Amino acid sequence: MTLIKEKAVEMIRRMPEDNMLYVVNILQSLEAMTIDKEKDKQRAGEALAAILNMEKRLPEDFDPRKELEEARAEKYDYLS
C-alpha cells in the first residue's frame, strides 16, 4: 500500500463511527468520478475513430468557389 493510502486508512480508523457515512459518500463520489472519466475517454476515442473513418478526400480538380456558387444558385435561384 502506498504511503498516501496508508495515511488515509489511518485517518479513517481514528474517525468516530458517526462520521463514516460521510466518508463512504465521499469515496463513492470519487469512485463515480473516476469511472466517468474512463467512460469519457472511451467515448472520445470512439468519436475520433468514427470521424477518421468518415474522412474523405476531395478530387484533384475540386474548386471550392465553383461548388459554393453552384450550391447558392441551387438553393437561392428562386430569389433572382
Helices and strands as residue ranges (DSSP letters): H 3-14, G 17-19, H 20-54, H 64-76, G 77-79
